């Protein structure tokens, strides 16, 4: 599996225990990088104590929060 870019919908689905997102994360290999644009994280982040699934994902070594500028937007 190649790199994955999560949008706000994917992060919200993760918090809602979406079977699709959970399965995707389980299927993602150790060498898969999960990119989360910083603007997307800012959009969905409320409280790490209440968003345990998202907080856990952010601690995963495969996750990379990226600045979102025009070049990144076009590449995504």
N, C-alpha and C positions, 0 to 999 in steps of 0.2 A: 504494500500500500504506500502511496506517495504521501507528500505533505498534505495536511488538512488545514483549512482556514474556517474558523468558527465565526458565524455572525451572531447578532443578538438573539435571533430566533433559536439557534442551536443551544446557546447558553441558557435561555429561558426553558427550553425543552429539557435540558439536563436537570434543571432544578425541579421540573415537574415529573421527573422519573420517566421520561420518554423512552420506550423500549428501543426505538430506532437509534437514538443517540447513545444509549448504554451499550447496545450491540456494536455500534461503530467503534466506540472506545475499547471494547473488549477485543475486537478484531484488529485494531491498530497495532502494528508491530512495534517492538522496542525502538527501532530506528526511524519510526514515523515521527515527524515534528508536527505539533499542533500549534498553529499560529492564531493568536487572538489580537486583533487590532486594539490599540489602547483606547480609541474612541468607543469601540463596542463594549469593552470592559467598563468604561465610565458610564455607559448608557444603562447597563444592567446591574451594576454593583450597588447594593443597599447596605448590607450588614453581614460581615463574615460569620458572625455567630448564628445567624439565621439562614445563611446560604451555604450550608456545609458542603454540598456537592460541588458547588463552584469553587469554594475555598480549597477543597481537596484537589480539584483539577488544577488549580493554579500552582499547587506545590509539586505537581508531577514534573519530572525532569524533562519530559518531552514537550512541555508547553513553553512557548516563547511569545511574550507580549511584545508586539511591534508597534513602533510609531507608524502612523498612517498618513503618508503624504501621497502626492500624485503618482509617483513612480510605483509605490507599493500598491496603490489602488488599481493601477493599470495591470500590474503583474498578477494580482489576485483574480 
